[in-house]
């Protein structure tokens, strides 16, 4: 049984443009599709993709919006534009007046309706008519030279800016998951090293910080961390008794519930984004969040309010002095690790090729059956080394030689 291919959808940027062109809010679009507004926000951000019947309904609605936009564009193209009234020639005094404000050239013409999108705030300055062509060039206003565009950042500069912006906060968030300062710092650095190795993919991502955060959380909560020698030596707990109690309560939660609680109540993501980052459905993420809040409220009743819990998590992360390495150090560490893995892969490949060549060279070209082991046979005297014959053996040999070897003569049958 073959599966029907999924309905194609436009890019997330095109989905948002179609919705805005139809003057629809995310809530209105969600009501027409039959989903929550957060789900539409996740679809337009590219973090999740609709499936099943919701995908079919969403694709049909986008197709309808695209058809309406195309028909509106055709109708606007067929509608003739009104001819503007002729402008009166300005007097010499007005033409030679100095420029009142640099924004005057961007003002709309008299009689035209302002566009609320193109003009978010009107500029209250007197409008100046353009100078007539009959005036000499020396009396005209000098045209300002366009400012040069800023030079684009190199990949290393963009990575350093992302690291300096998000690394300190990510280290504090990871500390809430692990309760270990060194492990939190190492997890964030390892996540950024992985991001530097895949920088073309991370640079084009809509949320590079979320990409790095997901990688850091996965490394910090890996079950292999418990087998490291560092995990056997506990770190000193926070000095404040309240912070110590809250951290112990967080560490008692299951890893999935703890991660959901930190993302929703600590980082401040909404429920669909939390579900997408934890690779779970929205109902499953909501269930984990409720269970985590119940566990925290059971041990600390004062944190039953989500706002109070959010403030206490921020205070717990801020009270710890968690430093991060410099961006060049992280980049060089990632490059060294990548070179080591590349050289190890090359060495393993060379060893495998050499072993294969040696096996082919020394392998036999034909089959030789193995020699079966010897077994003792009962009733047969063992073989002895040849030697001189005794008198009895000599007599027996002479007797055998004297008798006929062919046996008795053939007898002819006779009737009785």
C-alpha positions as CSV (number, residue, x, y, z in Angstrom):
1,X,0.0,0.0,0.0
2,X,1.5,3.3,-1.1
3,X,1.2,6.5,0.9
4,X,-0.1,9.6,-0.8
5,X,2.4,12.4,-1.0
6,X,1.9,15.4,1.3
7,X,0.4,18.5,-0.1
8,X,3.1,21.1,-0.9
9,X,3.2,24.3,1.1
10,X,4.9,27.6,0.4
11,X,7.8,28.8,2.5
12,X,7.2,30.1,6.0
13,X,8.0,33.6,4.8
14,X,5.4,33.3,2.0
15,X,2.8,32.0,4.4
16,X,3.1,35.1,6.6
17,X,3.1,37.4,3.6
18,X,-0.2,35.8,2.3
19,X,-1.8,36.2,5.7
20,X,-0.8,39.8,6.0
21,X,-1.8,40.6,2.4
22,X,-5.3,39.3,3.3
23,X,-5.4,41.5,6.4
24,X,-5.8,38.5,8.7
25,X,-4.3,38.1,12.2
26,X,-2.9,34.8,13.4
27,X,-5.9,34.3,15.6
28,X,-8.3,34.8,12.7
29,X,-6.3,32.4,10.5
30,X,-6.2,29.8,13.4
31,X,-10.0,29.9,13.7
32,X,-10.4,29.3,10.0
33,X,-8.0,26.3,10.1
34,X,-9.2,25.0,13.4
35,X,-6.0,25.2,15.5
36,X,-4.5,27.4,18.2
37,X,-2.9,30.8,17.4
38,X,0.4,29.5,18.8
39,X,0.4,26.7,16.2
40,X,0.0,29.2,13.4
41,X,2.9,31.2,14.8
42,X,5.0,28.1,14.8
43,X,4.1,27.3,11.2
44,X,5.0,30.8,10.0
45,X,8.3,30.7,12.0
46,X,9.2,27.4,10.3
47,X,9.8,25.5,13.6
48,X,6.9,23.1,13.0
49,X,5.2,21.8,9.9
50,X,1.5,20.9,9.7
51,X,0.5,17.3,9.0
52,X,-2.6,15.3,8.1
53,X,-5.9,17.1,7.8
54,X,-4.5,20.3,9.2
55,X,-2.0,20.4,6.5
56,X,-4.7,19.9,3.8
57,X,-6.9,22.7,5.3
58,X,-3.9,25.1,5.7
59,X,-2.7,24.5,2.2
60,X,-6.2,25.0,0.8
61,X,-6.6,28.3,2.7
62,X,-3.2,29.6,1.5
63,X,-4.1,28.7,-2.0
64,X,-7.3,30.7,-1.7
65,X,-5.4,33.7,-0.3
66,X,-2.9,33.5,-3.1
67,X,-5.7,33.4,-5.7
68,X,-7.4,36.5,-4.1
69,X,-4.1,38.4,-4.0
70,X,-3.5,37.6,-7.7
71,X,-7.0,38.7,-8.7
72,X,-6.7,41.9,-6.7
73,X,-3.4,42.6,-8.5
74,X,-4.9,42.1,-11.9
75,X,-7.9,44.3,-11.1
76,X,-5.5,47.1,-9.9
77,X,-3.5,46.8,-13.1
78,X,-6.7,47.2,-15.2
79,X,-7.9,50.2,-13.3
80,X,-6.7,53.5,-14.9
81,X,-4.7,55.7,-12.6
82,X,-6.0,59.4,-12.2
83,X,-3.9,62.0,-13.8
84,X,-2.3,64.4,-11.2
85,X,-3.1,68.1,-11.6
86,X,-0.4,70.3,-13.2
87,X,1.9,71.9,-10.8
88,X,2.3,75.7,-10.8
89,X,5.6,77.2,-11.4
90,X,7.1,78.4,-8.1
91,X,8.4,82.0,-7.7
92,X,12.0,82.7,-7.7
93,X,12.1,83.5,-4.0
94,X,10.5,80.1,-3.1
95,X,12.8,78.2,-5.4
96,X,15.9,79.8,-4.1
97,X,14.8,79.3,-0.4
98,X,17.2,77.1,1.6
99,X,16.2,73.6,2.5
100,X,14.2,73.5,5.7
101,X,14.7,69.8,6.6
102,X,16.4,66.8,5.0
103,X,13.2,64.8,5.3
104,X,11.3,67.2,3.1
105,X,12.2,65.3,-0.1
106,X,10.5,62.2,1.3
107,X,7.1,64.0,1.8
108,X,4.2,63.0,-0.5
109,X,2.8,65.3,-3.2
110,X,-0.1,67.6,-2.3
111,X,-3.4,66.0,-2.8
112,X,-2.1,62.4,-2.5
113,X,-3.4,60.3,0.4
114,X,-0.6,59.2,2.8
115,X,0.1,55.4,3.0
116,X,-0.1,54.3,6.7
117,X,2.4,51.5,6.0
118,X,5.0,53.5,4.1
119,X,4.6,56.5,6.5
120,X,4.4,55.4,10.1
121,X,4.8,58.9,11.4
122,X,4.1,62.1,9.5
123,X,6.8,64.8,9.5
124,X,5.4,68.3,10.1
125,X,7.8,70.3,7.9
126,X,7.0,72.8,5.1
127,X,7.0,71.2,1.7
128,X,9.3,72.6,-1.0
129,X,8.5,72.3,-4.7
130,X,11.3,71.0,-6.9
131,X,13.3,73.5,-8.8
132,X,12.3,74.2,-12.4
133,X,14.5,73.0,-15.2
134,X,14.9,76.6,-16.5
135,X,17.1,77.5,-13.5
136,X,20.8,77.0,-13.9
137,X,22.5,74.0,-12.3
138,X,24.5,76.2,-10.0
139,X,21.3,77.5,-8.1
140,X,19.9,74.0,-7.5
141,X,20.1,72.1,-4.2
142,X,23.1,69.8,-4.0
143,X,22.1,66.1,-4.2
144,X,23.4,64.3,-1.1
145,X,25.6,61.4,-1.8
146,X,24.3,57.9,-0.8
147,X,25.8,56.5,2.3
148,X,27.9,53.4,1.7
149,X,26.3,50.2,2.8
150,X,27.9,48.6,5.9
151,X,30.3,45.8,5.1
152,X,28.8,42.3,5.7
153,X,30.2,40.4,8.7
154,X,32.5,37.5,8.1
155,X,31.4,34.1,9.4
156,X,33.9,34.4,12.4
157,X,32.5,37.8,13.3
158,X,28.9,36.7,13.1
159,X,29.7,33.6,15.2
160,X,31.5,35.8,17.8
161,X,28.5,38.2,18.0
162,X,26.1,35.3,18.5
163,X,28.3,33.8,21.2
164,X,28.8,37.0,23.1
165,X,25.0,37.7,23.0
166,X,23.6,34.3,24.1
167,X,26.4,32.3,25.8
168,X,26.1,33.8,29.3
169,X,22.3,33.3,29.4
170,X,22.6,29.7,28.0
171,X,25.2,28.8,30.7
172,X,22.8,29.9,33.4
173,X,19.9,28.1,31.9
174,X,21.9,24.9,31.5
175,X,22.9,25.2,35.1
176,X,19.3,24.9,36.1
177,X,19.1,21.6,34.2
178,X,22.3,19.9,35.6
179,X,23.1,21.7,38.9
180,X,26.8,21.6,37.9
181,X,28.6,24.7,36.9
182,X,31.5,23.1,34.9
183,X,29.1,20.8,33.1
184,X,26.9,23.7,32.1
185,X,29.8,25.7,30.7
186,X,31.2,22.7,28.8
187,X,27.8,21.8,27.4
188,X,27.3,25.4,26.0
189,X,30.8,25.4,24.6
190,X,30.3,22.0,22.9
191,X,27.0,23.2,21.4
192,X,28.7,26.3,20.0
193,X,31.6,24.2,18.6
194,X,29.0,22.1,16.8
195,X,27.3,25.2,15.6
196,X,30.6,26.5,14.2
197,X,31.1,23.2,12.4
198,X,27.7,23.6,10.8
199,X,27.7,27.4,10.6
200,X,26.1,27.6,7.1
201,X,23.1,25.8,8.4
202,X,23.0,27.7,11.7
203,X,23.4,31.1,10.0
204,X,20.4,30.5,7.8
205,X,18.2,29.2,10.7
206,X,15.4,31.5,11.8
207,X,16.4,31.1,15.5
208,X,20.1,30.4,15.8
209,X,20.0,30.8,19.6
210,X,17.3,28.1,19.8
211,X,19.4,25.8,17.6
212,X,22.4,26.2,20.0
213,X,20.1,25.9,23.1
214,X,18.7,22.6,21.9
215,X,22.2,21.2,21.2
216,X,23.4,22.4,24.7
217,X,20.4,20.8,26.5
218,X,20.8,17.5,24.6
219,X,24.5,17.3,25.6
220,X,23.9,18.4,29.2
221,X,21.1,15.8,29.7
222,X,22.9,12.9,28.0
223,X,22.8,9.7,30.1
224,X,26.5,9.2,29.3
225,X,27.4,12.1,31.6
226,X,26.9,9.9,34.6
227,X,29.9,7.6,33.5
228,X,32.4,10.5,33.5
229,X,34.8,10.7,36.5
230,X,33.7,14.3,37.1
231,X,30.2,13.2,37.8
232,X,31.3,11.2,40.8
233,X,32.5,14.3,42.7
234,X,29.6,16.6,43.7
235,X,30.0,20.3,43.4
236,X,29.3,22.7,46.3
237,X,25.6,23.7,46.4
238,X,24.4,27.3,46.3
239,X,25.1,29.3,49.5
240,X,21.5,30.5,49.9
241,X,19.2,27.9,51.6
242,X,16.3,28.8,49.4
243,X,18.3,28.5,46.2
244,X,19.7,25.2,47.4
245,X,16.1,23.8,48.1
246,X,14.9,25.0,44.7
247,X,17.8,23.5,42.8
248,X,17.4,20.1,44.6
249,X,13.7,20.2,43.7
250,X,14.5,20.8,40.1
251,X,17.1,18.0,40.0
252,X,14.5,15.6,41.4
253,X,12.3,16.1,38.4
254,X,12.6,13.7,35.4
255,X,14.9,15.2,32.7
256,X,12.0,15.8,30.2
257,X,9.8,17.5,32.8
258,X,12.7,19.6,34.0
259,X,13.6,20.7,30.5
260,X,10.0,21.6,29.7
261,X,9.7,23.6,32.9
262,X,13.0,25.5,32.3
263,X,12.0,26.4,28.7
264,X,8.4,27.5,29.5
265,X,8.8,29.1,33.0
266,X,12.5,29.9,32.8
267,X,13.3,31.0,29.2
268,X,9.7,32.2,28.5
269,X,8.9,30.2,25.3
270,X,5.3,29.5,24.5
271,X,3.8,26.0,24.5
272,X,4.1,25.2,20.8
273,X,7.8,26.4,20.7
274,X,8.5,24.4,23.8
275,X,6.9,21.3,22.3
276,X,8.9,21.8,19.1
277,X,12.2,22.2,20.9
278,X,11.6,19.1,23.1
279,X,10.4,17.1,20.0
280,X,7.0,16.4,21.6
281,X,3.5,17.1,20.8
282,X,1.8,20.2,22.3
283,X,-0.5,18.1,24.6
284,X,2.5,16.1,25.8
285,X,4.5,19.2,26.5
286,X,1.5,20.7,28.4
287,X,1.2,17.5,30.5
288,X,4.9,17.5,31.4
289,X,4.6,21.2,32.4
290,X,1.7,20.6,34.7
291,X,3.3,17.6,36.3
292,X,6.5,19.6,36.9
293,X,4.6,22.5,38.4
294,X,2.7,20.1,40.7
295,X,6.0,18.5,41.9
296,X,7.6,21.9,42.5
297,X,4.5,23.2,44.3
298,X,4.3,20.1,46.4
299,X,7.8,20.7,47.9
300,X,7.7,24.5,47.7
301,X,4.1,25.8,48.1
302,X,5.2,29.4,47.7
303,X,6.1,28.7,44.0
304,X,2.7,27.6,43.0
305,X,2.2,30.8,41.1
306,X,3.9,30.7,37.7
307,X,5.0,34.3,37.9
308,X,6.7,33.7,41.2
309,X,8.3,30.5,39.9
310,X,9.6,32.4,36.8
311,X,11.2,35.1,39.1
312,X,12.8,32.5,41.4
313,X,14.3,30.6,38.5
314,X,15.8,33.8,37.2
315,X,17.2,34.7,40.6
316,X,18.7,31.2,41.1
317,X,20.4,31.4,37.7
318,X,21.7,35.0,38.3
319,X,23.1,34.3,41.8
320,X,25.7,31.9,40.4
321,X,28.9,33.1,38.9
322,X,29.1,31.2,35.7
323,X,31.7,32.4,33.2
324,X,32.2,31.4,29.6
325,X,35.3,31.2,27.5
326,X,36.1,33.8,24.8
327,X,34.6,33.2,21.3
328,X,38.1,32.7,19.6
329,X,38.9,30.0,22.1
330,X,35.6,28.2,21.4
331,X,36.2,28.4,17.7
332,X,39.7,27.1,17.9
333,X,38.6,24.3,20.2
334,X,35.9,23.3,17.7
335,X,38.4,23.4,14.8
336,X,40.9,21.2,16.7
337,X,38.2,18.7,17.5
338,X,37.1,18.6,13.9
339,X,40.7,18.1,12.7
340,X,41.2,15.3,15.3
341,X,38.1,13.5,14.1
342,X,39.0,13.9,10.5
343,X,42.5,12.5,11.1
344,X,41.1,9.6,13.1
345,X,38.7,8.8,10.3
346,X,41.5,8.9,7.8
347,X,43.7,6.7,9.9
348,X,40.9,4.2,10.5
349,X,40.2,4.1,6.7
350,X,43.9,3.6,5.9
351,X,44.2,0.8,8.5
352,X,41.1,-0.9,7.1
353,X,42.4,-0.7,3.5
354,X,45.8,-2.1,4.6
355,X,44.1,-5.0,6.5
356,X,42.0,-5.8,3.5
357,X,44.9,-5.8,1.2
358,X,47.0,-8.0,3.5
359,X,44.1,-10.5,3.8
360,X,43.7,-10.7,0.0
361,X,47.5,-11.1,-0.4
362,X,47.9,-13.9,2.1
363,X,44.6,-15.8,1.6
364,X,44.9,-19.3,-0.1
365,X,43.9,-19.5,-3.8
366,X,42.4,-23.1,-3.6
367,X,40.7,-25.2,-1.0
368,X,42.6,-27.8,1.0
369,X,40.5,-30.1,3.1
370,X,41.7,-30.5,6.6
371,X,43.3,-33.7,7.8
372,X,41.0,-35.6,10.2
373,X,42.5,-36.5,13.5
374,X,43.6,-40.1,14.1
375,X,41.4,-42.6,15.9
376,X,42.3,-45.9,17.6
377,X,40.8,-49.1,15.9
378,X,40.0,-52.0,18.2
379,X,41.1,-55.5,17.3
380,X,44.1,-54.6,15.2
381,X,47.5,-55.0,16.7
382,X,49.7,-52.0,16.8
383,X,52.3,-51.6,14.1
384,X,55.9,-52.4,15.3
385,X,59.1,-51.5,13.7
386,X,60.6,-54.2,11.4
387,X,63.4,-56.4,12.8
388,X,64.9,-59.9,12.7
389,X,62.5,-62.8,12.5
390,X,62.3,-65.5,15.1
391,X,62.6,-69.2,14.4
392,X,58.8,-69.6,14.6
393,X,58.3,-66.7,12.1
394,X,60.9,-68.2,9.8
395,X,59.2,-71.6,9.9
396,X,55.8,-70.1,9.2
397,X,57.2,-68.1,6.3
398,X,58.7,-71.2,4.7
399,X,55.5,-73.2,5.2
400,X,53.5,-70.5,3.4
401,X,56.0,-70.4,0.5
402,X,55.9,-74.2,0.1
403,X,52.1,-74.5,-0.2
404,X,50.2,-73.6,-3.2
405,X,49.0,-70.0,-3.2
406,X,46.1,-70.6,-5.6
407,X,44.3,-73.0,-3.3
408,X,43.1,-76.6,-4.1
409,X,42.4,-77.7,-7.6
410,X,39.0,-77.2,-9.0
411,X,36.6,-80.0,-8.3
412,X,34.2,-81.2,-11.0
413,X,30.7,-82.0,-9.8
414,X,29.5,-85.6,-10.1
415,X,26.1,-87.1,-9.8
416,X,25.6,-89.7,-7.1
